[in-house]
Amino acid sequence: RFTEGEFYQLKAYAMGETVLRDSMILGDGLFKVFEDTSTKKVAIERTLCTEVFVDEQDGMYGYPRSQHQLKLVDRDVMVGMFPKSESAIMGAEAAYFDTSTQSEDTVSSQIMVCESWHLRSSEEVDDGRHIIDIDGAVLNEDQDYEEDDFPFVKLPYCPRVLGYWAQGLPEQLMGLQNEVNRL
């Protein structure tokens, strides 16, 4: 009942529908599970698989040791999270979700934030790392990362034989659609 209550409070079921849709379209749907620093409670958020990067060689068998998330975040939110780095955050280059000329027509002030995780080699070795950085500055001073997994819950639609990322429905239907178009 406690878990069901937490899922209800976090709106996990409603968000799950969106993550399932992401899985069917993009191949993978992702939840990011983390501690909300302001409330000290568990939090979840939908994460697009297009924001998460895994080295192809590292993820060939489906279990990479490093992951990186690139995400647009409002400057004021970042200052609230890292007040000691306010000058670096305010001085970071503005970032946009695409490279079209219209993407710069906005009143928001967002920057690109890179959050990286490296899993430790074993329980006896302290080589796991967690780093949050922006253009020109490291914000969290290279923290140890002692977890055995990344903070993402991955929902693959159709896992591939090799590689980390799954195949989505549009990719599976592409050959058939090309044949229909040709006919």
Buried (B, 14 or more C-beta within 10 A) or exposed (E): EEEEEEBEEBEBEEBBEEBEEBBBBBBBBBBBBEEEEEEEEEEBEBBBBEBBBBEEEEBEEBEBBBBBBBBBBEBEEBBEBBEEBEEBBEBBEBBBEEEEEEEEEEEEEBBBBBBBBBBBEEEEEEEBBBBBBBBEBEBEEEEEBEEEEBBBBBBBBBBEEEBBBBBBBEBEEEEEEEEEEEE
